[in-house]
């Protein structure tokens, strides 16, 4: 079970990194994800 989770996390992380063209782009993506989590928590 844990092995599947780790594998899935690596695959998702790989797709996220592939979608970011630059370090700045990755920073923006991480910032947006953080904002989405914060906004969801505020509701």
C-alpha positions as CSV (number, residue, x, y, z in Angstrom):
1,X,0.0,0.0,0.0
2,X,2.7,2.5,1.0
3,X,4.7,1.5,-2.1
4,X,1.8,2.5,-4.4
5,X,1.5,5.8,-2.6
6,X,5.2,6.6,-3.0
7,X,5.1,5.5,-6.7
8,X,2.0,7.7,-7.3
9,X,3.6,10.6,-5.6
10,X,6.7,10.4,-7.7
11,X,4.7,10.1,-10.9
12,X,2.6,13.2,-10.0
13,X,5.7,15.1,-9.0
14,X,7.3,14.2,-12.3
15,X,4.3,15.5,-14.2
16,X,4.4,18.7,-12.2
17,X,8.1,19.3,-12.9
18,X,7.6,18.5,-16.6
19,X,4.9,21.2,-16.7
20,X,7.2,23.8,-15.3
21,X,9.6,25.3,-17.8
22,X,11.7,27.3,-15.4
23,X,12.4,27.6,-11.8
24,X,10.3,30.7,-11.7
25,X,7.4,28.8,-13.2
26,X,7.8,26.1,-10.6
27,X,7.7,28.8,-7.9
28,X,4.5,30.2,-9.3
29,X,3.0,26.8,-9.4
30,X,3.9,26.1,-5.8
31,X,2.6,29.5,-4.8
32,X,-0.7,28.9,-6.5
33,X,-1.1,25.5,-4.9
34,X,-0.4,27.0,-1.5
35,X,-3.0,29.8,-2.1
36,X,-5.6,27.2,-3.2
37,X,-5.0,25.2,0.0
38,X,-5.3,28.4,2.1
39,X,-8.4,29.5,0.4
40,X,-10.0,26.1,0.8
41,X,-9.1,26.1,4.5
42,X,-10.7,29.6,4.9
43,X,-14.0,28.4,3.6
